[in-house]
Amino acid sequence: MQVLEEKVQNPNRYSEFDFQLVEDALDVAILSRKLEKPRDEIEGKFDRALRLCKKLNREKQWIRIYYQRAWTYLFYFDDFSAFIEDFKEFKKYVSITSSISEIELYVNLFNALRGFCAANCDLESFEVDLSKERENLYLLLDNFSTKEDKPCSSLIAKFYKKIELLMDSIPEDNSPNKHLEELSNLLLESEGLIDFPFDTFKKMFEELGVLFPDNFEFDNLIDTIALLDEKRSSELAAGHTFLRRATQKFESKHYKSSIIYFGKSVLKLAKEETYDGLYIALKGLGYAYNEMGLLWASNNCFISASSIAFKSWYQEGILDSRVYDCTKQLAINEQLIGRIPNFLTWHELFHVIANQIEKEEKGEIPVYELFDACLSVRFLNTNSKLDSLITFLPDILENQNLWLSQNSVLYKLGHEENIECDYRKIGIENKEDLKKYFELIAGQPFKEQMVYETNLLSGDKVNIISKILGCSFIFEFKQDLELLFAAESLAAFFESFLATSLNNVIPTKETILIELNRVEKEREFTFVYNPERNLYELSLNQFSFNRDNQSKIVTKILEFTVHILTSNFFIDNPLEHLENLFKNEEVNERFALILHHRNFTLDILGQKPKLFLEDWYSTSIKEFPNIRKVPFNVIEEEDEKEYNYATNDSKRPDFDLNNISHDKRSVSSIIDENKWSIAKWKGFGFFFTDKGFYVFIGFENGNESKLIFEDWHKRFGQQDSEDLIRISIIKGIDKKNPFWYRVCISSDFRKMKHKEGGITVSMTKSHKMTPDSSMNLERLIDSYKSIKKFILCPAEITFNPQSINPFITHGILKTELIIREAWEIGLHDPDRMGITPEDNPIIPSDKTNAPVLEILKKRNA
């Protein structure tokens, strides 16, 4: 108590309006009560806490102070009058917007009022109508129990109401059986609710047992408790086993399998008495997702862990290092994601918490400076097209002590005069030196760590992006908090669902567009698919669901997921893969938390979090318009490597797909699998017109083939000037049929730059041609070598009678046609997909170690 008292009396420790000062003052008052100090001293401590609280006027602190003082008056001083006065003051701050823990305090004081207080004094003399007080409490509990968006709080409110009715039945000599039966049913409903205080109610019911020594329904209630307790006990043992295994895997950098075991441990440790274990599991799962480049799933885990860590703050005003760690990691994640408003929100909260917790950080750079430096790197590398949106940021950044970031934004906007004097102090004398300084900052290593482009979440329509297996899930929506929570939840869901599918789920599309629309009458959500744009239109109200429709929501999400997977991914043995996810990896336990993402976030940040850029604007901040005539752009260094696909590269090691994180993958595909499947590739050939030399791809469905080329026109125009459409003719694929060849169409990997440690996935379409002679193919090749350009177009092929109808208006001019011999294609060659297991390629007698043999060996293994 002496240490706390010294802190409270230290004018340099707290700011003038510091919530922690109020909490420390309240703790001193409680400790003085427990130490049985004189009443005058105890009351003086409580009065001081109330005076300090008046400056901040925070409802949660009023509630705790009046609760503790009322409890003190009744059970320490037997002062019924003072207790009742504080009880009345306490009620002023409790409402439907209060937390369930605050409702619990209300229930405690009410029971004290009608129990100990009513037995020792005349409540009417204090103008207290017990029936009216009971009615008010029951009304509040009824209102709370209908909160469908908070199923756990709703269930707890039902428990308190039912327990109160049970206690009412005793003096009135009514049968308690109905209430006891309903309490048993409510207990069964608590299964699966992570933050339900099972042990608190278990202890309460065990103590109530003396009132019902021979009651059948109470016996059933105890049996229900024992049944659930047995499940929980065995689950706890399994949870700790999984947690230890997950930790071993994480520490050995097997992040994929650590996700599986952290996920298995989460729900098994979701018990009141093992919140510490649950916190560790969630935190570990969050770090594992982070290592795999799945930042939305990571965010969801740290927000869930924060909801546990913050409970001690909200209920008792106690901050510990867990709160510090979670808010710090959430700020780090948002820097990697690039959402500026969200980073500012978590950074602001972290700043408040860090001022109250003395924690020694490891590392050479203090955490505040590191945040500021990384944010500066991001701003300087932000696309100059966004410069008009950052004009209010300098003052906002200054308010959070992000001074280097403030200077970086001012420099980017052309306001050098505002910062020149600061930099002269460190020897920067002119504009050229200042430019070199900020170019140096822009080139710092964090530049390579940024996962997504800077996102200001500003304007009428906004988006967030999640890269999963290299495919970009783009969520677009109007600036609406509920839609933002829905987008975050869905991004976290898809990331958690596909987190471990690293080597048997292959994306066939570069992007998946998901458009979210707010429909207030929508109780669940619906989706409509537009195949032309590969667009999913979702209609929903909010991503928060009660227990009644939660199973429907999960079913709907899985239906949505199956549609996305079947339309945008190739899955080897899909049924077997999905069964493994649900049965062996227990993926449902990993994404169970996602349904609580919205509520957990609001519990931590309040009902009006500042998650869009406009939320940070105020009349007190100044605008710094963009006056830079030439945008500040960082000169990119050529640090990427264009791989040389050697003819014989069999010694080059294969990628271990399990070790390549999602954010280091990319998809480059010109093939729309759905359209190609409908169009049905049937042939390949050439013809001449007065407009030039044409090469055609023949399809059975001509209309669908035109759609394929229309997509290419939108992407490449009428001329594929960079030859990104790779067309390869592979000769000599069959010894017995020497004139046969295969045509392959794909994105051209040679035109791409690949970073070390990353991988690019592309779809290839191939078609085997089986002519009786080489005449047509030789004429095609000779014509190409002579003209050196051709027009690629679709054509419709019909049979009986056979005819070819080319669509020359859909043609695309190209200058590259690749002709290869099958034997020379190696294991890491971009044309390797043109070799199939049944091929028996023609190999020259002097090529005893032909590269193609490595492919055939691997394909036939």
Salt bridges, closest charged atoms under 4 A:
GLU5 OE1 - LYS45 NZ 3.07
GLU5 OE2 - ARG48 NH1 2.70
GLU23 OE2 - ARG64 NH2 2.16
GLU43 OE2 - ARG39 NE 3.17
ASP47 OD1 - ARG69 NH1 2.97
ASP79 OD2 - ARG39 NH2 2.60
ASP86 OD2 - ARG69 NE 2.72
GLU89 OE2 - LYS92 NZ 2.94
GLU102 OE2 - LYS60 NZ 3.40
GLU133 OE1 - LYS91 NZ 2.83
ASP142 OD1 - LYS161 NZ 2.85
GLU148 OE1 - ARG523 NH2 3.76
ASP149 OD2 - ARG598 NH1 3.42
GLU164 OE1 - ARG114 NH2 3.15
ASP168 OD1 - ARG114 NH1 2.37
ASP168 OD1 - ARG134 NE 3.46
GLU182 OE1 - LYS162 NZ 2.27
GLU191 OE2 - LYS231 NZ 3.36
ASP199 OD2 - ARG232 NH2 3.16
ASP229 OD2 - LYS202 NZ 2.74
GLU235 OE1 - LYS271 NZ 3.04
GLU273 OE1 - ARG232 NH2 2.96
ASP276 OD1 - ARG322 NH1 3.14
ASP320 OD2 - ARG322 NE 3.34
ASP325 OD2 - LYS283 NZ 3.21
ASP325 OD1 - LYS359 NZ 2.45
GLU334 OE2 - ARG339 NH2 2.71
GLU348 OE1 - LYS610 NZ 3.79
GLU358 OE2 - ARG13 NH1 3.62
GLU361 OE1 - LYS328 NZ 2.84
ASP387 OD1 - LYS412 NZ 2.71
GLU416 OE2 - ARG628 NH2 3.14
GLU417 OE2 - HIS415 ND1 3.54
GLU420 OE1 - ARG424 NH2 3.71
GLU439 OE2 - LYS435 NZ 3.98
GLU448 OE1 - LYS755 NZ 3.47
ASP480 OD2 - ARG518 NH1 2.85
GLU482 OE1 - ARG598 NE 2.80
GLU488 OE2 - ARG339 NH1 2.76
GLU488 OE1 - HIS597 NE2 2.84
GLU510 OE2 - ARG715 NH2 2.64
GLU515 OE1 - LYS461 NZ 3.53
GLU585 OE1 - ARG590 NH1 3.53
GLU586 OE1 - LYS268 NZ 3.37
GLU589 OE2 - LYS268 NZ 3.13
ASP603 OD1 - LYS150 NZ 3.32
GLU636 OE1 - LYS447 NZ 3.40
GLU638 OE1 - LYS753 NZ 2.67
ASP654 OD1 - HIS828 NE2 3.52
ASP654 OD2 - LYS858 NZ 3.03
ASP672 OD1 - LYS509 NZ 3.94
ASP672 OD2 - LYS675 NZ 3.09
GLU673 OE1 - LYS765 NZ 3.26
GLU700 OE1 - LYS682 NZ 3.71
GLU710 OE2 - HIS810 NE2 3.31
ASP711 OD2 - LYS675 NZ 3.33
ASP720 OD2 - LYS814 NZ 2.84
ASP723 OD1 - LYS814 NZ 2.91
ASP748 OD1 - ARG726 NH1 3.28
ASP748 OD2 - ARG750 NH2 2.89
ASP748 OD2 - LYS751 NZ 3.13
GLU756 OE2 - LYS641 NZ 2.76
GLU816 OE1 - ARG750 NH2 2.87
GLU816 OE1 - LYS751 NZ 3.26
GLU821 OE2 - LYS731 NZ 3.70
GLU824 OE2 - ARG820 NE 3.31
ASP829 OD2 - ARG820 NH2 2.79
ASP831 OD2 - ARG726 NH2 2.56
ASP831 OD2 - ARG820 NH1 2.76
ASP839 OD2 - ARG742 NH1 2.82
